[in-house]
């Protein structure tokens, strides 16, 4: 289970995040596109150091080395922009022990990719909770032999369906961060997910 950061900061966000790590969160995608480098550092400095190996950064990839994070994530645009430099870029981080993942919005593009990403985020599986009008497409990826995390509209009620569609894991954003009690929502979704993959 992957928790995606809310784009804009929420009240007590890092405090809640530390509590979710303590409650079992294993993978957090640090995605704050509007933050400057110093703001990103300030955010990471508020997280308990023991949890750095569970964090994947979307921006300022060198922060993975500076903070000994879990890995880096490539947005679709960056993946396309790197062109022939993409494979060396990915391998450079993987050779240092970091995970490298990337975002996809079409199963065919993901399936055809020759880059050995550690895992892939595919969206939108279901209609998004955090992005209005972002309609789910119910991608069945059971025939794609890659590690794929389903993102978009993932909540307690859709987890079993996501697993049935062939996803290796789930990515959650709105169902947790937009709830009245993010920590309680995280625990509930984590419990439901674990029950589905037993």
Backbone as CSV, one residue per row, in Angstrom:
resi,resn,N_x,N_y,N_z,CA_x,CA_y,CA_z,C_x,C_y,C_z
1,UNK,0.841,-1.195,0.000,0.000,0.000,0.000,0.879,1.249,0.000
2,UNK,0.589,2.125,-0.948,1.352,3.368,-1.095,0.442,4.543,-0.744
3,UNK,0.907,5.429,0.113,0.175,6.660,0.409,0.821,7.788,-0.375
4,UNK,-0.001,8.527,-1.127,0.489,9.662,-1.907,0.264,10.942,-1.109
5,UNK,1.244,11.825,-1.111,1.120,13.099,-0.388,0.043,13.975,-1.021
6,UNK,-0.668,14.755,-0.215,-1.579,15.749,-0.791,-0.743,16.849,-1.441
7,UNK,-1.214,17.387,-2.569,-0.410,18.390,-3.291,-0.110,19.611,-2.441
8,UNK,-1.109,20.071,-1.707,-0.898,21.228,-0.836,-0.903,20.753,0.616
9,UNK,-0.122,21.417,1.438,0.021,20.992,2.829,-1.288,21.107,3.599
10,UNK,-1.504,20.139,4.473,-2.672,20.131,5.337,-2.241,20.405,6.775
11,UNK,-3.188,20.775,7.598,-2.890,21.052,9.006,-2.362,19.783,9.690
12,UNK,-1.284,19.927,10.425,-0.675,18.808,11.168,-0.277,17.637,10.268
13,UNK,0.040,17.930,9.019,0.302,16.850,8.058,1.476,15.953,8.450
14,UNK,2.617,16.551,8.757,3.779,15.708,9.065,3.606,14.966,10.391
15,UNK,2.911,15.576,11.326,2.627,14.900,12.595,1.751,13.674,12.345
16,UNK,0.736,13.847,11.511,-0.145,12.720,11.174,0.618,11.660,10.389
17,UNK,1.490,12.121,9.508,2.278,11.183,8.710,3.166,10.321,9.610
18,UNK,3.812,10.941,10.584,4.630,10.179,11.536,3.794,9.123,12.263
19,UNK,2.555,9.489,12.596,1.672,8.534,13.276,1.280,7.385,12.352
20,UNK,1.099,7.687,11.057,0.761,6.627,10.098,1.944,5.689,9.883
21,UNK,3.147,6.253,9.837,4.338,5.403,9.747,4.386,4.468,10.960
22,UNK,4.135,5.033,12.122,4.159,4.240,13.356,3.103,3.138,13.321
23,UNK,1.985,3.420,12.635,0.878,2.451,12.544,1.082,1.430,11.426
24,UNK,2.210,1.532,10.715,2.503,0.499,9.722,2.666,0.937,8.284
25,UNK,2.547,2.234,7.993,2.727,2.697,6.617,4.132,2.350,6.128
26,UNK,4.223,1.665,4.991,5.516,1.205,4.477,6.043,2.020,3.305
27,UNK,5.151,2.730,2.614,5.603,3.472,1.429,4.831,4.781,1.279
28,UNK,5.577,5.887,1.287,4.979,7.216,1.174,5.595,7.939,-0.013
29,UNK,4.749,8.338,-0.957,5.235,9.088,-2.115,5.147,10.581,-1.821
30,UNK,6.316,11.183,-1.679,6.450,12.604,-1.348,6.326,13.416,-2.634
31,UNK,5.128,13.906,-2.876,4.812,14.618,-4.118,4.266,15.999,-3.763
32,UNK,5.121,16.993,-3.861,4.749,18.368,-3.534,5.264,19.275,-4.654
33,UNK,4.594,19.286,-5.817,5.116,19.986,-6.997,5.357,21.480,-6.831
34,UNK,4.652,22.123,-5.904,4.809,23.575,-5.752,5.914,23.954,-4.767
35,UNK,6.448,22.986,-4.057,7.453,23.299,-3.034,8.830,23.575,-3.643
36,UNK,9.530,24.528,-3.042,10.927,24.786,-3.413,11.796,23.711,-2.758
37,UNK,13.055,23.682,-3.120,13.975,22.718,-2.519,14.037,22.895,-1.007
38,UNK,14.157,24.141,-0.564,14.252,24.381,0.882,12.975,23.967,1.601
39,UNK,11.829,24.177,0.971,10.556,23.761,1.574,10.470,22.239,1.659
40,UNK,10.993,21.563,0.645,11.025,20.094,0.674,11.909,19.604,1.813
41,UNK,13.059,20.244,1.968,13.963,19.856,3.062,13.299,20.093,4.423
42,UNK,12.632,21.223,4.548,11.961,21.552,5.804,10.900,20.500,6.139
43,UNK,10.169,20.065,5.124,9.135,19.040,5.302,9.774,17.730,5.766
44,UNK,10.794,17.297,5.054,11.456,16.032,5.403,12.079,16.079,6.793
45,UNK,12.560,17.251,7.190,13.171,17.396,8.514,12.163,17.211,9.648
46,UNK,10.870,17.320,9.325,9.823,17.138,10.340,9.400,15.675,10.486
47,UNK,9.951,14.823,9.636,9.622,13.397,9.689,10.714,12.666,10.470
48,UNK,10.300,11.737,11.302,11.276,10.980,12.086,12.233,10.248,11.145
49,UNK,13.523,10.379,11.418,14.557,9.842,10.527,14.421,8.346,10.279
50,UNK,13.895,7.634,11.244,13.740,6.176,11.097,12.812,5.820,9.941
51,UNK,11.986,6.788,9.523,11.014,6.507,8.462,11.494,6.925,7.072
52,UNK,12.661,7.531,6.970,13.176,7.949,5.656,13.252,6.797,4.653
53,UNK,13.627,5.580,5.083,13.698,4.472,4.119,12.338,4.011,3.589
54,UNK,11.266,4.695,3.999,9.926,4.362,3.489,9.399,5.462,2.554
55,UNK,10.232,6.463,2.266,9.786,7.624,1.484,10.380,7.617,0.081
56,UNK,9.517,7.877,-0.896,9.921,7.995,-2.302,9.666,9.437,-2.724
57,UNK,10.673,10.099,-3.273,10.500,11.497,-3.669,10.174,11.630,-5.152
58,UNK,9.220,12.513,-5.458,8.831,12.772,-6.851,9.663,13.896,-7.458
59,UNK,10.077,14.834,-6.650,10.863,15.963,-7.143,12.228,15.985,-6.474
60,UNK,13.150,16.779,-7.040,14.495,16.899,-6.459,15.045,15.509,-6.088
61,UNK,15.264,14.701,-7.096,15.642,13.303,-6.867,16.898,13.122,-6.018
62,UNK,17.788,14.115,-6.046,19.014,13.988,-5.235,18.712,13.950,-3.738
63,UNK,17.491,14.338,-3.348,17.114,14.243,-1.934,17.124,12.789,-1.463
64,UNK,16.941,11.863,-2.393,16.979,10.440,-2.030,18.333,10.090,-1.430
65,UNK,19.385,10.663,-2.003,20.733,10.417,-1.474,20.980,11.232,-0.209
66,UNK,20.550,12.493,-0.224,20.791,13.371,0.928,20.141,12.844,2.207
67,UNK,18.960,12.215,2.061,18.205,11.763,3.227,18.134,10.240,3.356
68,UNK,18.815,9.529,2.483,18.761,8.049,2.477,17.313,7.563,2.403
69,UNK,16.596,8.097,1.416,15.197,7.725,1.225,15.097,6.365,0.534
70,UNK,13.862,5.888,0.379,13.626,4.591,-0.271,13.931,4.652,-1.762
71,UNK,13.520,5.755,-2.400,13.741,5.823,-3.839,13.208,7.086,-4.474
72,UNK,13.102,7.035,-5.814,12.623,8.182,-6.583,11.470,7.749,-7.484
73,UNK,10.661,8.722,-7.865,9.545,8.466,-8.773,9.645,9.423,-9.947
74,UNK,9.446,8.900,-11.147,9.482,9.725,-12.354,8.066,10.007,-12.838
75,UNK,7.736,11.287,-12.916,6.462,11.667,-13.507,6.506,11.324,-14.989
76,UNK,5.338,11.170,-15.575,5.249,10.790,-16.989,6.009,11.766,-17.883
77,UNK,5.874,13.064,-17.591,6.531,14.077,-18.421,8.050,13.948,-18.367
78,UNK,8.587,13.746,-17.181,10.040,13.590,-17.050,10.509,12.332,-17.774
79,UNK,9.737,11.266,-17.632,10.090,10.020,-18.313,10.184,10.239,-19.827
80,UNK,9.235,10.980,-20.372,9.236,11.268,-21.807,10.358,12.229,-22.190
81,UNK,10.623,13.208,-21.332,11.650,14.217,-21.633,13.061,13.630,-21.647
82,UNK,13.304,12.621,-20.822,14.648,12.046,-20.720,15.060,11.269,-21.974
83,UNK,14.073,10.756,-22.706,14.316,10.030,-23.972,15.401,8.971,-23.822
84,UNK,16.491,9.086,-24.601,17.533,8.045,-24.562,18.334,8.069,-23.257
85,UNK,18.187,9.141,-22.469,18.883,9.218,-21.176,18.093,8.529,-20.065
86,UNK,16.888,8.071,-20.387,16.013,7.495,-19.361,16.615,6.250,-18.707
87,UNK,17.037,5.293,-19.505,17.579,4.056,-18.939,18.807,4.307,-18.063
88,UNK,19.801,5.083,-18.533,20.953,5.364,-17.656,20.554,6.084,-16.366
89,UNK,19.570,6.989,-16.472,19.100,7.736,-15.301,18.514,6.770,-14.275
90,UNK,17.653,5.878,-14.736,17.020,4.897,-13.853,18.070,3.976,-13.239
91,UNK,18.966,3.473,-14.064,19.968,2.526,-13.577,20.950,3.159,-12.593
92,UNK,21.216,4.446,-12.785,22.131,5.144,-11.879,21.586,5.115,-10.445
93,UNK,20.280,5.328,-10.305,19.673,5.290,-8.971,19.525,3.858,-8.466
94,UNK,19.121,2.957,-9.342,18.965,1.560,-8.917,20.298,0.958,-8.481
95,UNK,21.368,1.342,-9.167,22.696,0.828,-8.805,23.132,1.281,-7.411
96,UNK,22.536,2.383,-6.942,22.852,2.891,-5.601,21.893,2.333,-4.549
97,UNK,21.003,1.443,-4.972,20.097,0.798,-4.030,18.746,1.456,-3.864
98,UNK,18.443,2.461,-4.692,17.149,3.136,-4.611,16.126,2.451,-5.517
99,UNK,14.858,2.466,-5.100,13.801,2.009,-5.998,13.512,3.135,-6.983
100,UNK,13.076,2.765,-8.185,12.674,3.755,-9.183,11.321,3.327,-9.737
101,UNK,10.349,4.220,-9.629,9.006,3.953,-10.138,8.613,5.062,-11.099
102,UNK,7.494,4.858,-11.806,7.035,5.890,-12.732,5.522,5.828,-12.890
103,UNK,4.941,6.951,-13.333,3.495,7.065,-13.526,3.095,6.744,-14.957
104,UNK,1.990,6.026,-15.083,1.420,5.706,-16.395,-0.087,5.929,-16.352
105,UNK,-0.649,6.260,-17.523,-2.096,6.463,-17.610,-2.734,5.585,-18.675
106,UNK,-1.918,4.782,-19.352,-2.410,3.836,-20.356,-1.715,2.491,-20.138
107,UNK,-2.492,1.408,-19.954,-1.881,0.092,-19.741,-0.970,-0.339,-20.887
108,UNK,-1.318,0.054,-22.120,-0.521,-0.351,-23.276,0.874,0.263,-23.220
109,UNK,0.945,1.528,-22.828,2.240,2.212,-22.723,3.079,1.549,-21.632
110,UNK,2.431,1.229,-20.524,3.117,0.568,-19.411,3.636,-0.803,-19.848
111,UNK,2.776,-1.563,-20.505,3.142,-2.904,-20.949,4.310,-2.885,-21.928
112,UNK,4.327,-1.875,-22.804,5.363,-1.782,-23.841,6.685,-1.208,-23.336
113,UNK,6.678,-0.600,-22.153,7.890,0.032,-21.632,8.996,-0.998,-21.415
114,UNK,10.181,-0.663,-21.908,11.337,-1.564,-21.769,12.204,-1.196,-20.555
115,UNK,11.809,-0.139,-19.860,12.595,0.322,-18.708,12.269,-0.543,-17.486
116,UNK,13.273,-1.056,-16.799,13.037,-1.961,-15.657,12.688,-1.234,-14.353
117,UNK,11.550,-0.528,-14.354,11.122,0.140,-13.121,10.835,-0.912,-12.049
118,UNK,11.065,-0.549,-10.802,10.774,-1.473,-9.707,9.275,-1.687,-9.557
119,UNK,8.504,-0.647,-9.814,7.047,-0.762,-9.865,6.502,0.427,-10.640
120,UNK,5.213,0.343,-10.985,4.569,1.348,-11.829,3.283,1.810,-11.153
121,UNK,2.972,3.104,-11.253,1.683,3.620,-10.788,0.797,3.807,-12.012
122,UNK,-0.373,3.173,-12.007,-1.308,3.294,-13.130,-2.601,3.925,-12.638
123,UNK,-3.035,4.979,-13.329,-4.269,5.666,-12.929,-4.984,6.239,-14.152
124,UNK,-6.300,6.541,-14.036,-7.167,6.306,-12.879,-7.879,4.952,-12.984
125,UNK,-7.761,4.144,-11.954,-8.445,2.850,-11.945,-9.933,3.070,-11.711
126,UNK,-10.251,3.834,-10.665,-11.633,4.201,-10.366,-11.723,5.724,-10.377
127,UNK,-12.924,6.254,-10.346,-13.088,7.713,-10.390,-12.425,8.352,-9.172
128,UNK,-11.604,9.359,-9.444,-10.774,9.982,-8.421,-11.576,10.657,-7.319
129,UNK,-11.050,10.555,-6.112,-11.639,11.238,-4.961,-11.048,12.643,-4.841
130,UNK,-9.754,12.780,-5.153,-9.063,14.059,-4.965,-9.119,14.973,-6.190
131,UNK,-9.427,14.413,-7.375,-9.496,15.224,-8.601,-10.888,15.114,-9.202
132,UNK,-11.654,16.173,-9.116,-13.015,16.171,-9.630,-13.034,15.943,-11.139
133,UNK,-13.962,15.097,-11.599,-14.108,14.865,-13.028,-13.093,13.909,-13.626
134,UNK,-12.255,13.317,-12.795,-11.222,12.382,-13.261,-11.832,10.987,-13.199
135,UNK,-12.418,10.537,-14.330,-13.206,9.311,-14.362,-12.350,8.053,-14.388
136,UNK,-12.752,7.080,-13.578,-12.039,5.813,-13.538,-12.231,5.008,-14.806
137,UNK,-11.242,4.168,-15.111,-11.300,3.396,-16.348,-11.217,1.892,-16.112
138,UNK,-11.155,1.476,-14.853,-11.227,0.059,-14.521,-10.244,-0.842,-15.240
139,UNK,-9.011,-0.346,-15.430,-8.006,-1.125,-16.158,-7.825,-2.526,-15.565
140,UNK,-7.962,-3.559,-16.400,-7.644,-4.928,-15.987,-6.219,-5.202,-16.451
141,UNK,-5.318,-5.352,-15.506,-3.906,-5.510,-15.880,-3.381,-6.899,-15.502
142,UNK,-4.305,-7.838,-15.331,-3.913,-9.176,-14.882,-2.985,-9.894,-15.860
143,UNK,-2.972,-9.453,-17.130,-2.110,-10.103,-18.127,-0.772,-9.389,-18.318
144,UNK,-0.535,-8.327,-17.563,0.739,-7.603,-17.685,1.671,-8.084,-16.571
145,UNK,2.762,-8.761,-16.913,3.646,-9.348,-15.891,4.616,-8.348,-15.259
146,UNK,4.057,-7.279,-14.707,4.873,-6.261,-14.048,4.221,-5.898,-12.725
147,UNK,5.006,-5.299,-11.832,4.457,-4.856,-10.550,3.760,-3.519,-10.772
148,UNK,2.436,-3.517,-10.611,1.637,-2.322,-10.901,0.783,-1.953,-9.687
149,UNK,0.892,-0.700,-9.286,0.103,-0.149,-8.182,-1.068,0.622,-8.784
150,UNK,-2.280,0.268,-8.384,-3.471,0.954,-8.888,-3.744,2.218,-8.097
151,UNK,-4.011,3.301,-8.816,-4.241,4.604,-8.186,-5.481,5.245,-8.798
152,UNK,-6.203,5.989,-7.990,-7.394,6.687,-8.473,-8.651,6.046,-7.917
153,UNK,-9.323,6.745,-7.000,-10.580,6.244,-6.445,-10.426,5.052,-5.516
154,UNK,-9.212,4.829,-5.025,-8.999,3.695,-4.118,-9.502,4.073,-2.727
155,UNK,-10.455,3.292,-2.255,-10.986,3.463,-0.911,-11.378,2.083,-0.393
156,UNK,-11.857,2.036,0.818,-12.161,0.748,1.443,-13.042,-0.132,0.550
157,UNK,-14.029,0.489,-0.101,-15.009,-0.262,-0.890,-14.470,-0.760,-2.229
158,UNK,-13.355,-0.213,-2.712,-12.853,-0.597,-4.041,-11.584,-1.451,-3.993
159,UNK,-11.062,-1.705,-2.805,-9.799,-2.447,-2.684,-9.905,-3.851,-3.268
160,UNK,-10.953,-4.592,-2.904,-11.099,-5.971,-3.389,-11.181,-6.002,-4.911
161,UNK,-11.870,-5.030,-5.484,-11.995,-4.954,-6.940,-10.639,-4.682,-7.586
162,UNK,-9.843,-3.804,-6.974,-8.508,-3.499,-7.504,-7.629,-4.747,-7.489
163,UNK,-7.690,-5.501,-6.411,-6.908,-6.736,-6.314,-7.369,-7.727,-7.385
164,UNK,-8.693,-7.815,-7.600,-9.245,-8.727,-8.606,-8.817,-8.341,-10.023
165,UNK,-8.559,-7.053,-10.253,-8.130,-6.578,-11.572,-6.650,-6.856,-11.834
166,UNK,-5.960,-7.376,-10.819,-4.576,-7.788,-11.027,-3.501,-6.885,-10.455
167,UNK,-3.893,-5.874,-9.679,-2.895,-4.940,-9.147,-2.072,-5.569,-8.027
168,UNK,-0.783,-5.249,-8.025,0.132,-5.754,-6.995,-0.018,-4.984,-5.693
169,UNK,-0.602,-3.804,-5.776,-0.769,-2.960,-4.605,-1.711,-1.818,-4.927
170,UNK,-1.986,-0.998,-3.929,-2.893,0.134,-4.107,-2.200,1.434,-3.714
171,UNK,-2.579,2.497,-4.401,-2.109,3.832,-4.069,-3.290,4.647,-3.579
172,UNK,-3.140,5.274,-2.431,-4.258,5.999,-1.822,-3.886,7.457,-1.591
173,UNK,-4.846,8.343,-1.830,-4.628,9.771,-1.606,-5.874,10.367,-0.948
174,UNK,-6.906,10.626,-1.741,-8.098,11.319,-1.248,-8.832,10.624,-0.124
175,UNK,-8.921,9.288,-0.181,-9.673,8.548,0.839,-9.075,8.718,2.231
176,UNK,-7.813,9.081,2.276,-7.164,9.314,3.575,-7.068,10.798,3.886
177,UNK,-6.443,11.554,2.999,-6.175,12.964,3.304,-7.422,13.843,3.301
178,UNK,-8.469,13.444,2.577,-9.688,14.258,2.554,-10.723,13.792,3.574
179,UNK,-10.374,12.803,4.363,-11.303,12.323,5.387,-11.200,13.206,6.633
180,UNK,-12.184,13.086,7.505,-12.179,13.889,8.733,-11.069,13.460,9.683
181,UNK,-10.735,12.174,9.644,-9.693,11.633,10.523,-8.740,10.782,9.682
182,UNK,-7.701,11.407,9.093,-6.793,10.679,8.207,-6.141,9.447,8.839
183,UNK,-5.792,9.528,10.114,-5.122,8.390,10.757,-6.077,7.207,10.886
184,UNK,-7.303,7.485,11.316,-8.299,6.416,11.426,-8.595,5.828,10.043
185,UNK,-8.701,6.684,9.034,-8.967,6.212,7.668,-7.818,5.353,7.159
186,UNK,-6.590,5.776,7.442,-5.426,4.984,7.035,-5.485,3.590,7.654
187,UNK,-5.727,3.524,8.944,-5.760,2.229,9.631,-6.858,1.332,9.069
188,UNK,-8.006,1.927,8.774,-9.132,1.155,8.242,-8.809,0.599,6.848
189,UNK,-8.230,1.459,5.991,-7.890,1.036,4.628,-6.755,0.017,4.645
190,UNK,-5.774,0.235,5.501,-4.666,-0.719,5.609,-5.180,-2.091,6.041
191,UNK,-6.096,-2.108,6.997,-6.676,-3.370,7.479,-7.454,-4.065,6.364
192,UNK,-8.248,-3.289,5.619,-9.039,-3.856,4.518,-8.134,-4.402,3.421
193,UNK,-7.047,-3.684,3.135,-6.113,-4.136,2.100,-5.423,-5.431,2.524
194,UNK,-4.965,-5.480,3.756,-4.290,-6.693,4.244,-5.225,-7.897,4.209
195,UNK,-6.509,-7.664,4.495,-7.490,-8.757,4.462,-7.685,-9.282,3.039
196,UNK,-7.552,-8.394,2.050,-7.757,-8.776,0.645,-6.587,-9.553,0.062
197,UNK,-5.398,-9.373,0.625,-4.225,-10.016,0.016,-3.735,-11.226,0.808
198,UNK,-4.495,-11.640,1.814,-4.098,-12.814,2.604,-4.159,-14.063,1.737
